[in-house]
Amino acid sequence: MSYLYKKLVTVCLLLSLSFSVLALEVGKPAPEFSLPNVATKTASSLSDYRGQVIYLDFWASWCPPCRTSFPLLEALYEKHHTAGFKIVAINMDEEPEAMERFLKLYPASFDILRDPEGEWADKYSVEAMPTSFIIDKKGVIRHIHSGFSKSDIDEIEKKVIELLAESL
């Protein structure tokens, strides 16, 4: 084996190990983030929501399933927010005007954060829109969901209710 080949194999092995360490999995702590909150114009962090069940949703205005999810998520939020359920929707649009147009059509009373460069989408290994993470009261990822259809909301609500019932 040539020196160059051995070096290339070593680099590939190290890269594959580092990517597997970075990959998010159910049962692992959710990565801490700090992003601008559209409503408050201040930074919001994952730790701000500690002690609550969080539905962390990465979305964009150009995403057809997001148009389906937003009204259903709004209803879910209205139904359970007083029990300690939070929805944190991270918008991926580069242009804020696109997000604003979307929110006029699909209003949301839950928190909307912005990640136009996709920094946190990368750290959360988001590959499809929308991608969501249900995070328990201790900050642990308990469910990962890609895409969205109307029938998904029942299973999401079931998981949320289960996690709300857990003690901190």
Disulfide bonds with the S-S distance in Angstrom:
Cys63-Cys66 2.42
